[in-house]
Amino acid sequence: MSEKLKLTSAEKKKYLLPTKADFEILDKCKQLEKSGLTKYDRFLANFIKTQLEKDWRKTLLKELNRLLRKYKR
């Protein structure tokens, strides 16, 4: 699968891709990025890619903190 998906050197360093499913997720996200996505769908595709990162918890905490600030009364 890795032969099919062209990875940049930055992507190789950034993402953990130990399984075929991981390559498939990244491939589908990259395909979607080439489409005319809505702002929310673009966010969602990017957020899904963060789950492939070595430090994926950092992005989750960032988004949770943003939501807490937004809804905190």
Z-matrix of the N, CA and C atoms (Angstrom, degrees):
N
C 1 1.451
C 2 1.522 1 111.11
N 3 1.322 2 117.46 1 -35.90
C 4 1.458 3 120.08 2 -178.26
C 5 1.522 4 112.00 3 -64.88
N 6 1.325 5 117.60 4 -25.55
C 7 1.456 6 120.28 5 178.72
C 8 1.528 7 110.26 6 -69.87
N 9 1.310 8 116.48 7 -32.72
C 10 1.451 9 122.58 8 -177.79
C 11 1.531 10 111.49 9 -73.51
N 12 1.320 11 116.82 10 -40.32
C 13 1.450 12 123.36 11 -176.54
C 14 1.524 13 109.58 12 -91.24
N 15 1.313 14 115.85 13 120.50
C 16 1.462 15 120.67 14 178.76
C 17 1.521 16 108.85 15 -80.90
N 18 1.320 17 116.73 16 114.41
C 19 1.456 18 122.18 17 178.82
C 20 1.517 19 110.02 18 -104.89
N 21 1.333 20 115.73 19 136.12
C 22 1.455 21 119.38 20 173.45
C 23 1.522 22 107.85 21 -77.64
N 24 1.310 23 116.37 22 165.59
C 25 1.472 24 118.81 23 178.75
C 26 1.524 25 109.93 24 -64.64
N 27 1.335 26 117.77 25 -33.74
C 28 1.468 27 120.94 26 177.58
C 29 1.527 28 110.69 27 -64.97
N 30 1.326 29 116.98 28 -40.81
C 31 1.467 30 120.79 29 178.26
C 32 1.519 31 111.16 30 -65.58
N 33 1.319 32 116.73 31 -38.23
C 34 1.467 33 120.26 32 178.83
C 35 1.528 34 111.10 33 -62.48
N 36 1.345 35 116.50 34 -36.20
C 37 1.460 36 120.78 35 179.25
C 38 1.523 37 111.75 36 -77.77
N 39 1.322 38 117.02 37 -35.13
C 40 1.460 39 122.44 38 -172.04
C 41 1.523 40 113.47 39 -79.75
N 42 1.328 41 116.99 40 -38.51
C 43 1.459 42 120.60 41 -170.95
C 44 1.520 43 112.92 42 -106.90
N 45 1.328 44 114.75 43 140.62
C 46 1.458 45 121.75 44 170.11
C 47 1.520 46 106.33 45 -91.08
N 48 1.292 47 117.31 46 124.34
C 49 1.459 48 120.98 47 -177.49
C 50 1.530 49 110.48 48 -132.33
N 51 1.332 50 116.41 49 63.70
C 52 1.458 51 118.65 50 -176.02
C 53 1.529 52 114.92 51 -77.47
N 54 1.330 53 117.64 52 -17.27
C 55 1.458 54 118.93 53 -176.64
C 56 1.525 55 111.65 54 -123.92
N 57 1.304 56 114.73 55 163.62
C 58 1.462 57 121.09 56 177.05
C 59 1.537 58 110.63 57 -60.71
N 60 1.329 59 116.00 58 -37.16
C 61 1.466 60 120.70 59 179.56
C 62 1.528 61 111.24 60 -62.51
N 63 1.335 62 117.22 61 -36.37
C 64 1.463 63 120.69 62 178.74
C 65 1.526 64 110.67 63 -64.29
N 66 1.322 65 117.07 64 -43.77
C 67 1.460 66 120.86 65 176.26
C 68 1.527 67 110.53 66 -61.78
N 69 1.313 68 116.16 67 -40.05
C 70 1.465 69 120.62 68 -179.25
C 71 1.534 70 110.96 69 -64.99
N 72 1.326 71 116.99 70 -41.28
C 73 1.465 72 121.51 71 177.75
C 74 1.525 73 110.02 72 -61.11
N 75 1.325 74 117.00 73 -49.30
C 76 1.463 75 120.67 74 -179.42
C 77 1.522 76 110.85 75 -62.84
N 78 1.313 77 117.49 76 -42.40
C 79 1.458 78 121.54 77 179.21
C 80 1.527 79 110.99 78 -60.26
N 81 1.316 80 117.32 79 -45.44
C 82 1.467 81 120.80 80 -179.32
C 83 1.525 82 111.30 81 -66.16
N 84 1.315 83 117.08 82 -38.65
C 85 1.470 84 120.18 83 176.94
C 86 1.519 85 110.66 84 -63.41
N 87 1.326 86 116.73 85 -42.93
C 88 1.472 87 120.32 86 179.09
C 89 1.528 88 110.85 87 -64.98
N 90 1.330 89 118.06 88 -37.29
C 91 1.462 90 121.13 89 176.37
C 92 1.521 91 110.27 90 -63.67
N 93 1.318 92 116.52 91 -43.58
C 94 1.459 93 120.66 92 -179.98
C 95 1.527 94 112.40 93 -63.86
N 96 1.335 95 116.34 94 -35.94
C 97 1.461 96 120.53 95 -179.80
C 98 1.524 97 111.72 96 -61.15
N 99 1.315 98 117.34 97 -24.54
C 100 1.462 99 121.85 98 179.44
C 101 1.526 100 111.76 99 -82.35
N 102 1.338 101 116.97 100 -8.34
C 103 1.460 102 122.43 101 -179.95
C 104 1.521 103 109.72 102 -92.68
N 105 1.301 104 115.77 103 166.81
C 106 1.455 105 120.38 104 176.95
C 107 1.517 106 111.02 105 -83.64
N 108 1.323 107 116.63 106 78.21
C 109 1.455 108 121.70 107 -176.37
C 110 1.521 109 111.56 108 -79.39
N 111 1.317 110 115.40 109 150.82
C 112 1.456 111 119.59 110 171.08
C 113 1.527 112 107.78 111 -70.07
N 114 1.308 113 115.99 112 167.17
C 115 1.461 114 120.33 113 -179.72
C 116 1.532 115 110.40 114 -58.83
N 117 1.334 116 116.70 115 -43.78
C 118 1.462 117 120.29 116 -179.73
C 119 1.525 118 111.67 117 -66.05
N 120 1.339 119 117.31 118 -42.59
C 121 1.472 120 120.21 119 -179.47
C 122 1.529 121 110.79 120 -66.29
N 123 1.338 122 117.55 121 -35.22
C 124 1.465 123 121.57 122 176.86
C 125 1.538 124 108.95 123 -65.08
N 126 1.355 125 115.66 124 -43.83
C 127 1.462 126 120.05 125 176.68
C 128 1.525 127 110.40 126 -58.98
N 129 1.326 128 116.18 127 -45.81
C 130 1.459 129 120.93 128 -177.82
C 131 1.533 130 111.67 129 -62.76
N 132 1.328 131 117.51 130 -44.29
C 133 1.467 132 120.91 131 178.57
C 134 1.530 133 110.42 132 -62.15
N 135 1.325 134 116.82 133 -42.68
C 136 1.467 135 120.36 134 178.22
C 137 1.522 136 111.11 135 -66.40
N 138 1.318 137 116.39 136 -39.88
C 139 1.455 138 120.17 137 179.48
C 140 1.530 139 110.84 138 -64.60
N 141 1.309 140 116.38 139 -40.37
C 142 1.472 141 120.43 140 177.79
C 143 1.529 142 109.99 141 -61.08
N 144 1.332 143 116.91 142 -41.42
C 145 1.471 144 119.80 143 178.24
C 146 1.521 145 111.76 144 -61.87
N 147 1.334 146 117.28 145 -32.13
C 148 1.468 147 118.63 146 -179.43
C 149 1.521 148 111.58 147 -63.11
N 150 1.314 149 116.86 148 -23.59
C 151 1.467 150 119.49 149 -179.63
C 152 1.524 151 111.72 150 -71.57
N 153 1.314 152 116.92 151 -10.93
C 154 1.466 153 121.81 152 176.54
C 155 1.529 154 111.71 153 -92.67
N 156 1.338 155 116.40 154 -8.23
C 157 1.458 156 120.60 155 -177.11
C 158 1.523 157 111.67 156 -74.57
N 159 1.325 158 114.23 157 157.04
C 160 1.465 159 119.98 158 177.72
C 161 1.523 160 110.56 159 -62.27
N 162 1.338 161 116.81 160 -41.11
C 163 1.462 162 121.62 161 -178.71
C 164 1.528 163 109.42 162 -111.64
N 165 1.320 164 117.13 163 62.68
C 166 1.462 165 122.19 164 -176.12
C 167 1.518 166 112.91 165 -69.56
N 168 1.307 167 118.01 166 -22.18
C 169 1.463 168 120.84 167 -179.23
C 170 1.522 169 111.89 168 -66.99
N 171 1.309 170 116.74 169 -29.83
C 172 1.465 171 121.76 170 -179.34
C 173 1.536 172 110.31 171 -59.27
N 174 1.316 173 117.25 172 -44.33
C 175 1.458 174 121.05 173 179.26
C 176 1.518 175 111.26 174 -68.18
N 177 1.320 176 117.07 175 -39.41
C 178 1.467 177 120.08 176 177.34
C 179 1.525 178 111.04 177 -60.63
N 180 1.318 179 116.66 178 -45.50
C 181 1.464 180 120.23 179 179.51
C 182 1.527 181 111.27 180 -64.01
N 183 1.313 182 117.07 181 -39.53
C 184 1.466 183 121.40 182 178.85
C 185 1.533 184 109.87 183 -60.20
N 186 1.317 185 117.32 184 -46.79
C 187 1.466 186 121.06 185 -178.76
C 188 1.526 187 111.38 186 -69.67
N 189 1.321 188 117.88 187 -38.51
C 190 1.463 189 120.23 188 176.63
C 191 1.527 190 111.29 189 -63.35
N 192 1.314 191 117.11 190 -41.46
C 193 1.464 192 121.00 191 177.30
C 194 1.526 193 111.09 192 -63.36
N 195 1.323 194 116.60 193 -39.16
C 196 1.466 195 120.59 194 178.25
C 197 1.533 196 109.84 195 -63.26
N 198 1.322 197 116.76 196 -44.29
C 199 1.463 198 120.56 197 179.26
C 200 1.529 199 111.75 198 -65.66
N 201 1.329 200 116.48 199 -39.56
C 202 1.461 201 119.26 200 177.54
C 203 1.528 202 111.52 201 -62.07
N 204 1.319 203 117.28 202 -42.80
C 205 1.463 204 120.36 203 177.06
C 206 1.528 205 111.00 204 -62.61
N 207 1.309 206 115.99 205 -39.55
C 208 1.461 207 121.20 206 -177.48
C 209 1.528 208 111.97 207 -66.47
N 210 1.321 209 117.81 208 -40.46
C 211 1.446 210 121.80 209 -172.55
C 212 1.536 211 114.73 210 -105.23
N 213 1.310 212 116.27 211 -3.64
C 214 1.460 213 119.27 212 179.87
C 215 1.521 214 109.56 213 -69.84
N 216 1.308 215 115.21 214 134.11
C 217 1.473 216 119.59 215 -178.25
C 218 1.478 217 111.22 216 -113.01
